[in-house]
């Protein structure tokens, strides 16, 4: 029976680190929202006119980038999950063929 482990070892498995990254992205987005809200409130409460609008815009741009990175992470995780599932399915199919002694036509028999 051929060793299928090297192929499986090459493919990354979804891990908890992806979930942790996603959580940190969500927390960062929430903190940016809170900070932007707080800056707007401070700007309204100040008797001295401080122009905080550029900083609020920078925060909102940072938030947009955080959301974009989060979406990229989610898409990559989903693709990895599907790939991992396909590899597991193909591995099971090949093992079943090898165990039963049935080889597809055109493949060398051992």
C-alpha positions as MATLAB code, in Angstrom:
seq = 'XXXXXXXXXXXXXXXXXXXXXXXXXXXXXXXXXXXXXXXXXXXXXXXXXXXXXXXXXXXXXXXXXXXXXXXXXXXXXXXXXXXXXXXXXXXXXXXXXXXXXXXXXXXXXX';
ca = [
       0.000    0.000    0.000;
       1.550    3.366   -0.984;
       2.211    5.836    1.764;
      -0.340    8.666    1.595;
       1.016   10.563    4.589;
       3.415   12.863    2.661;
       0.523   14.265    0.604;
      -1.571   14.847    3.702;
       1.365   16.483    5.481;
       1.743   19.046    2.691;
      -1.765   20.394    3.123;
      -2.352   22.747    6.030;
      -5.179   21.817    8.325;
      -7.554   24.487    9.631;
      -6.454   25.297   13.147;
      -7.576   27.311   16.088;
      -5.133   30.042   15.093;
      -7.409   31.066   12.237;
     -10.307   31.399   14.671;
      -8.089   33.386   17.034;
      -7.069   35.714   14.189;
     -10.705   36.185   13.246;
     -11.627   36.980   16.861;
      -8.816   39.513   17.151;
      -9.943   41.149   13.893;
     -13.490   41.486   15.251;
     -12.211   42.894   18.554;
      -9.995   45.373   16.726;
     -12.899   46.491   14.551;
     -15.057   47.020   17.667;
     -12.299   48.998   19.401;
     -11.875   51.207   16.334;
     -15.632   51.838   16.259;
     -15.632   52.719   19.970;
     -12.656   55.036   19.578;
     -14.215   56.797   16.587;
     -17.445   57.291   18.542;
     -15.507   58.601   21.538;
     -13.532   61.032   19.363;
     -16.748   62.369   17.842;
     -18.235   62.799   21.327;
     -15.105   64.598   22.570;
     -15.144   66.827   19.518;
     -18.771   67.792   20.199;
     -18.133   68.420   23.929;
     -15.021   70.563   23.468;
     -15.418   74.283   23.837;
     -12.217   74.753   21.866;
     -12.671   73.713   18.286;
     -10.410   70.744   17.672;
     -10.420   69.302   14.223;
     -10.609   65.578   14.924;
     -12.261   64.740   11.614;
      -9.000   63.659    9.925;
      -8.333   61.260   12.804;
     -11.844   59.873   12.664;
     -11.431   59.343    8.910;
      -8.130   57.539    9.511;
      -9.828   55.315   12.072;
     -12.651   54.533    9.687;
     -10.137   53.696    6.940;
      -8.308   51.415    9.376;
     -11.621   49.778   10.266;
     -12.352   49.201    6.579;
      -8.974   47.526    6.146;
      -9.589   45.348    9.217;
     -12.918   44.221    7.766;
     -11.223   43.485    4.435;
      -8.499   41.390    6.094;
     -11.139   39.558    8.117;
     -13.032   38.689    4.924;
      -9.832   37.462    3.293;
      -9.093   35.267    6.323;
     -12.601   33.821    6.283;
     -12.409   33.050    2.554;
      -8.985   31.432    2.927;
     -10.196   29.344    5.847;
     -13.225   28.179    3.881;
     -11.062   27.224    0.889;
      -8.697   25.320    3.183;
     -11.623   23.531    4.800;
     -12.990   22.470    1.405;
      -9.547   21.378    0.206;
      -8.961   19.399    3.388;
     -12.347   17.730    2.957;
     -11.592   16.856   -0.677;
      -8.198   15.408    0.222;
      -9.698   13.330    3.028;
     -12.398   12.055    0.677;
      -9.888   11.168   -2.046;
      -7.587    9.504    0.488;
     -10.455    7.393    1.816;
     -11.453    6.442   -1.736;
      -7.911    5.388   -2.636;
      -7.478    3.441    0.590;
     -10.730    1.620   -0.070;
      -9.567    0.772   -3.596;
      -6.215   -0.476   -2.321;
      -7.799   -2.517    0.459;
     -10.269   -4.134   -1.922;
      -7.588   -4.847   -4.506;
      -9.580   -3.082   -7.236;
      -7.471   -0.819   -9.415;
      -8.870    1.606  -11.967;
      -8.088    0.787  -15.569;
      -4.924    2.387  -16.836;
      -3.199    2.411  -13.464;
      -0.282    0.113  -12.786;
      -1.076   -2.811  -10.525;
       1.265   -3.859   -7.781;
];
